């Protein structure tokens, strides 16, 4: 079961939510350009 992150947060491969600047969908995987 995946845990969705809050707004403006992305989810790392470890399932940790990290804050990101800019618009992003909840639970978006952290990747390039973050």
mmCIF file as Biopython writes it, N, C-alpha, C and O atoms, coordinates in Angstrom:
data_model
#
loop_
_atom_site.group_PDB
_atom_site.id
_atom_site.type_symbol
_atom_site.label_atom_id
_atom_site.label_alt_id
_atom_site.label_comp_id
_atom_site.label_asym_id
_atom_site.label_entity_id
_atom_site.label_seq_id
_atom_site.pdbx_PDB_ins_code
_atom_site.Cartn_x
_atom_site.Cartn_y
_atom_site.Cartn_z
_atom_site.occupancy
_atom_site.B_iso_or_equiv
_atom_site.auth_seq_id
_atom_site.auth_asym_id
_atom_site.pdbx_PDB_model_num
ATOM 1   N N  . UNK A ? 1  ? 0.850  -1.204 0.000   1.0 0.0 1  A 1 
ATOM 2   C CA . UNK A ? 1  ? 0.000  0.000  0.000   1.0 0.0 1  A 1 
ATOM 3   C C  . UNK A ? 1  ? 0.876  1.240  0.000   1.0 0.0 1  A 1 
ATOM 4   O O  . UNK A ? 1  ? 1.687  1.442  0.904   1.0 0.0 1  A 1 
ATOM 5   N N  . UNK A ? 2  ? 0.705  2.068  -1.022  1.0 0.0 2  A 1 
ATOM 6   C CA . UNK A ? 2  ? 1.528  3.256  -1.139  1.0 0.0 2  A 1 
ATOM 7   C C  . UNK A ? 2  ? 0.942  4.404  -0.328  1.0 0.0 2  A 1 
ATOM 8   O O  . UNK A ? 2  ? -0.274 4.589  -0.281  1.0 0.0 2  A 1 
ATOM 9   N N  . UNK A ? 3  ? 1.809  5.162  0.301   1.0 0.0 3  A 1 
ATOM 10  C CA . UNK A ? 3  ? 1.352  6.319  1.069   1.0 0.0 3  A 1 
ATOM 11  C C  . UNK A ? 3  ? 1.533  7.572  0.238   1.0 0.0 3  A 1 
ATOM 12  O O  . UNK A ? 3  ? 2.645  7.894  -0.182  1.0 0.0 3  A 1 
ATOM 13  N N  . UNK A ? 4  ? 0.430  8.282  0.001   1.0 0.0 4  A 1 
ATOM 14  C CA . UNK A ? 4  ? 0.515  9.491  -0.809  1.0 0.0 4  A 1 
ATOM 15  C C  . UNK A ? 4  ? 1.030  10.649 0.020   1.0 0.0 4  A 1 
ATOM 16  O O  . UNK A ? 4  ? 0.619  10.843 1.164   1.0 0.0 4  A 1 
ATOM 17  N N  . UNK A ? 5  ? 1.935  11.417 -0.568  1.0 0.0 5  A 1 
ATOM 18  C CA . UNK A ? 5  ? 2.495  12.562 0.128   1.0 0.0 5  A 1 
ATOM 19  C C  . UNK A ? 5  ? 1.555  13.758 0.013   1.0 0.0 5  A 1 
ATOM 20  O O  . UNK A ? 5  ? 0.663  13.781 -0.835  1.0 0.0 5  A 1 
ATOM 21  N N  . UNK A ? 6  ? 1.764  14.737 0.864   1.0 0.0 6  A 1 
ATOM 22  C CA . UNK A ? 6  ? 0.942  15.945 0.836   1.0 0.0 6  A 1 
ATOM 23  C C  . UNK A ? 6  ? 1.285  16.784 -0.382  1.0 0.0 6  A 1 
ATOM 24  O O  . UNK A ? 6  ? 2.220  16.463 -1.115  1.0 0.0 6  A 1 
ATOM 25  N N  . UNK A ? 7  ? 0.544  17.844 -0.601  1.0 0.0 7  A 1 
ATOM 26  C CA . UNK A ? 7  ? 0.808  18.716 -1.743  1.0 0.0 7  A 1 
ATOM 27  C C  . UNK A ? 7  ? 2.211  19.292 -1.644  1.0 0.0 7  A 1 
ATOM 28  O O  . UNK A ? 7  ? 2.736  19.501 -0.551  1.0 0.0 7  A 1 
ATOM 29  N N  . UNK A ? 8  ? 2.810  19.546 -2.802  1.0 0.0 8  A 1 
ATOM 30  C CA . UNK A ? 8  ? 4.172  20.092 -2.876  1.0 0.0 8  A 1 
ATOM 31  C C  . UNK A ? 8  ? 5.202  19.129 -2.306  1.0 0.0 8  A 1 
ATOM 32  O O  . UNK A ? 8  ? 6.310  19.533 -1.954  1.0 0.0 8  A 1 
ATOM 33  N N  . UNK A ? 9  ? 4.841  17.867 -2.218  1.0 0.0 9  A 1 
ATOM 34  C CA . UNK A ? 9  ? 5.790  16.860 -1.754  1.0 0.0 9  A 1 
ATOM 35  C C  . UNK A ? 9  ? 5.872  15.742 -2.778  1.0 0.0 9  A 1 
ATOM 36  O O  . UNK A ? 9  ? 4.897  15.432 -3.463  1.0 0.0 9  A 1 
ATOM 37  N N  . UNK A ? 10 ? 7.053  15.141 -2.870  1.0 0.0 10 A 1 
ATOM 38  C CA . UNK A ? 10 ? 7.209  13.990 -3.754  1.0 0.0 10 A 1 
ATOM 39  C C  . UNK A ? 10 ? 7.664  12.802 -2.913  1.0 0.0 10 A 1 
ATOM 40  O O  . UNK A ? 10 ? 8.132  12.974 -1.787  1.0 0.0 10 A 1 
ATOM 41  N N  . UNK A ? 11 ? 7.529  11.620 -3.453  1.0 0.0 11 A 1 
ATOM 42  C CA . UNK A ? 11 ? 7.879  10.416 -2.694  1.0 0.0 11 A 1 
ATOM 43  C C  . UNK A ? 11 ? 9.135  9.774  -3.269  1.0 0.0 11 A 1 
ATOM 44  O O  . UNK A ? 11 ? 9.202  9.491  -4.465  1.0 0.0 11 A 1 
ATOM 45  N N  . UNK A ? 12 ? 10.121 9.548  -2.422  1.0 0.0 12 A 1 
ATOM 46  C CA . UNK A ? 12 ? 11.369 8.946  -2.872  1.0 0.0 12 A 1 
ATOM 47  C C  . UNK A ? 12 ? 11.191 7.447  -3.043  1.0 0.0 12 A 1 
ATOM 48  O O  . UNK A ? 12 ? 10.143 6.900  -2.699  1.0 0.0 12 A 1 
ATOM 49  N N  . UNK A ? 13 ? 12.197 6.789  -3.566  1.0 0.0 13 A 1 
ATOM 50  C CA . UNK A ? 13 ? 12.135 5.350  -3.772  1.0 0.0 13 A 1 
ATOM 51  C C  . UNK A ? 13 ? 12.073 4.623  -2.436  1.0 0.0 13 A 1 
ATOM 52  O O  . UNK A ? 13 ? 11.681 3.458  -2.372  1.0 0.0 13 A 1 
ATOM 53  N N  . UNK A ? 14 ? 12.463 5.318  -1.369  1.0 0.0 14 A 1 
ATOM 54  C CA . UNK A ? 14 ? 12.413 4.721  -0.040  1.0 0.0 14 A 1 
ATOM 55  C C  . UNK A ? 14 ? 11.058 4.963  0.606   1.0 0.0 14 A 1 
ATOM 56  O O  . UNK A ? 14 ? 10.815 4.544  1.738   1.0 0.0 14 A 1 
ATOM 57  N N  . UNK A ? 15 ? 10.175 5.643  -0.125  1.0 0.0 15 A 1 
ATOM 58  C CA . UNK A ? 15 ? 8.849  5.893  0.412   1.0 0.0 15 A 1 
ATOM 59  C C  . UNK A ? 15 ? 8.806  7.071  1.347   1.0 0.0 15 A 1 
ATOM 60  O O  . UNK A ? 15 ? 7.861  7.239  2.118   1.0 0.0 15 A 1 
ATOM 61  N N  . UNK A ? 16 ? 9.865  7.910  1.274   1.0 0.0 16 A 1 
ATOM 62  C CA . UNK A ? 16 ? 9.924  9.075  2.155   1.0 0.0 16 A 1 
ATOM 63  C C  . UNK A ? 16 ? 9.422  10.302 1.406   1.0 0.0 16 A 1 
ATOM 64  O O  . UNK A ? 16 ? 9.775  10.521 0.247   1.0 0.0 16 A 1 
ATOM 65  N N  . UNK A ? 17 ? 8.596  11.099 2.079   1.0 0.0 17 A 1 
ATOM 66  C CA . UNK A ? 17 ? 8.073  12.301 1.444   1.0 0.0 17 A 1 
ATOM 67  C C  . UNK A ? 17 ? 9.074  13.437 1.583   1.0 0.0 17 A 1 
ATOM 68  O O  . UNK A ? 17 ? 9.553  13.733 2.677   1.0 0.0 17 A 1 
ATOM 69  N N  . UNK A ? 18 ? 9.382  14.073 0.445   1.0 0.0 18 A 1 
ATOM 70  C CA . UNK A ? 18 ? 10.303 15.202 0.472   1.0 0.0 18 A 1 
ATOM 71  C C  . UNK A ? 18 ? 9.612  16.428 -0.095  1.0 0.0 18 A 1 
ATOM 72  O O  . UNK A ? 18 ? 8.812  16.320 -1.024  1.0 0.0 18 A 1 
ATOM 73  N N  . UNK A ? 19 ? 9.920  17.606 0.465   1.0 0.0 19 A 1 
ATOM 74  C CA . UNK A ? 19 ? 9.319  18.832 -0.015  1.0 0.0 19 A 1 
ATOM 75  C C  . UNK A ? 19 ? 9.940  19.252 -1.334  1.0 0.0 19 A 1 
ATOM 76  O O  . UNK A ? 19 ? 11.161 19.227 -1.488  1.0 0.0 19 A 1 
ATOM 77  N N  . UNK A ? 20 ? 9.101  19.637 -2.285  1.0 0.0 20 A 1 
ATOM 78  C CA . UNK A ? 20 ? 9.606  20.106 -3.576  1.0 0.0 20 A 1 
ATOM 79  C C  . UNK A ? 20 ? 8.944  21.423 -3.922  1.0 0.0 20 A 1 
ATOM 80  O O  . UNK A ? 20 ? 7.787  21.660 -3.574  1.0 0.0 20 A 1 
ATOM 81  N N  . UNK A ? 21 ? 9.684  22.279 -4.611  1.0 0.0 21 A 1 
ATOM 82  C CA . UNK A ? 21 ? 9.139  23.569 -5.014  1.0 0.0 21 A 1 
ATOM 83  C C  . UNK A ? 21 ? 8.411  23.429 -6.346  1.0 0.0 21 A 1 
ATOM 84  O O  . UNK A ? 21 ? 8.828  22.667 -7.219  1.0 0.0 21 A 1 
ATOM 85  N N  . UNK A ? 22 ? 7.329  24.168 -6.488  1.0 0.0 22 A 1 
ATOM 86  C CA . UNK A ? 22 ? 6.577  24.107 -7.733  1.0 0.0 22 A 1 
ATOM 87  C C  . UNK A ? 22 ? 5.365  23.210 -7.596  1.0 0.0 22 A 1 
ATOM 88  O O  . UNK A ? 22 ? 5.151  22.593 -6.553  1.0 0.0 22 A 1 
ATOM 89  N N  . UNK A ? 23 ? 4.583  23.140 -8.639  1.0 0.0 23 A 1 
ATOM 90  C CA . UNK A ? 23 ? 3.362  22.345 -8.614  1.0 0.0 23 A 1 
ATOM 91  C C  . UNK A ? 23 ? 3.684  20.887 -8.898  1.0 0.0 23 A 1 
ATOM 92  O O  . UNK A ? 23 ? 4.468  20.576 -9.795  1.0 0.0 23 A 1 
ATOM 93  N N  . UNK A ? 24 ? 3.084  20.012 -8.140  1.0 0.0 24 A 1 
ATOM 94  C CA . UNK A ? 24 ? 3.285  18.586 -8.354  1.0 0.0 24 A 1 
ATOM 95  C C  . UNK A ? 24 ? 2.100  17.827 -7.787  1.0 0.0 24 A 1 
ATOM 96  O O  . UNK A ? 24 ? 1.466  18.269 -6.829  1.0 0.0 24 A 1 
ATOM 97  N N  . UNK A ? 25 ? 1.810  16.696 -8.378  1.0 0.0 25 A 1 
ATOM 98  C CA . UNK A ? 25 ? 0.711  15.879 -7.883  1.0 0.0 25 A 1 
ATOM 99  C C  . UNK A ? 25 ? 1.130  15.152 -6.616  1.0 0.0 25 A 1 
ATOM 100 O O  . UNK A ? 25 ? 2.301  14.818 -6.437  1.0 0.0 25 A 1 
ATOM 101 N N  . UNK A ? 26 ? 0.162  14.911 -5.737  1.0 0.0 26 A 1 
ATOM 102 C CA . UNK A ? 26 ? 0.468  14.203 -4.495  1.0 0.0 26 A 1 
ATOM 103 C C  . UNK A ? 26 ? 1.007  12.811 -4.808  1.0 0.0 26 A 1 
ATOM 104 O O  . UNK A ? 26 ? 0.456  12.093 -5.643  1.0 0.0 26 A 1 
ATOM 105 N N  . UNK A ? 27 ? 2.085  12.440 -4.130  1.0 0.0 27 A 1 
ATOM 106 C CA . UNK A ? 27 ? 2.644  11.110 -4.316  1.0 0.0 27 A 1 
ATOM 107 C C  . UNK A ? 27 ? 3.514  10.993 -5.549  1.0 0.0 27 A 1 
ATOM 108 O O  . UNK A ? 27 ? 3.887  9.887  -5.942  1.0 0.0 27 A 1 
ATOM 109 N N  . UNK A ? 28 ? 3.842  12.111 -6.163  1.0 0.0 28 A 1 
ATOM 110 C CA . UNK A ? 28 ? 4.701  12.068 -7.336  1.0 0.0 28 A 1 
ATOM 111 C C  . UNK A ? 28 ? 6.097  11.577 -6.950  1.0 0.0 28 A 1 
ATOM 112 O O  . UNK A ? 28 ? 6.688  12.086 -5.997  1.0 0.0 28 A 1 
ATOM 113 N N  . UNK A ? 29 ? 6.625  10.597 -7.679  1.0 0.0 29 A 1 
ATOM 114 C CA . UNK A ? 29 ? 7.968  10.095 -7.375  1.0 0.0 29 A 1 
ATOM 115 C C  . UNK A ? 29 ? 9.020  11.178 -7.544  1.0 0.0 29 A 1 
ATOM 116 O O  . UNK A ? 29 ? 8.965  11.956 -8.497  1.0 0.0 29 A 1 
ATOM 117 N N  . UNK A ? 30 ? 9.979  11.234 -6.625  1.0 0.0 30 A 1 
ATOM 118 C CA . UNK A ? 30 ? 11.063 12.198 -6.751  1.0 0.0 30 A 1 
ATOM 119 C C  . UNK A ? 30 ? 11.975 11.752 -7.890  1.0 0.0 30 A 1 
ATOM 120 O O  . UNK A ? 30 ? 12.337 10.580 -7.989  1.0 0.0 30 A 1 
ATOM 121 N N  . UNK A ? 31 ? 12.338 12.698 -8.742  1.0 0.0 31 A 1 
ATOM 122 C CA . UNK A ? 31 ? 13.196 12.331 -9.865  1.0 0.0 31 A 1 
ATOM 123 C C  . UNK A ? 31 ? 13.991 13.514 -10.364 1.0 0.0 31 A 1 
ATOM 124 O O  . UNK A ? 31 ? 14.262 14.449 -9.610  1.0 0.0 31 A 1 
ATOM 125 N N  . UNK A ? 32 ? 14.368 13.481 -11.630 1.0 0.0 32 A 1 
ATOM 126 C CA . UNK A ? 32 ? 15.161 14.561 -12.212 1.0 0.0 32 A 1 
ATOM 127 C C  . UNK A ? 32 ? 14.389 15.872 -12.197 1.0 0.0 32 A 1 
ATOM 128 O O  . UNK A ? 32 ? 13.170 15.885 -12.367 1.0 0.0 32 A 1 
ATOM 129 N N  . UNK A ? 33 ? 15.093 16.954 -11.996 1.0 0.0 33 A 1 
ATOM 130 C CA . UNK A ? 33 ? 14.463 18.263 -12.016 1.0 0.0 33 A 1 
ATOM 131 C C  . UNK A ? 33 ? 13.742 18.591 -10.735 1.0 0.0 33 A 1 
ATOM 132 O O  . UNK A ? 33 ? 12.896 19.484 -10.707 1.0 0.0 33 A 1 
ATOM 133 N N  . UNK A ? 34 ? 14.070 17.870 -9.655  1.0 0.0 34 A 1 
ATOM 134 C CA . UNK A ? 34 ? 13.385 18.126 -8.405  1.0 0.0 34 A 1 
ATOM 135 C C  . UNK A ? 34 ? 14.147 19.105 -7.578  1.0 0.0 34 A 1 
ATOM 136 O O  . UNK A ? 34 ? 13.719 19.448 -6.477  1.0 0.0 34 A 1 
#
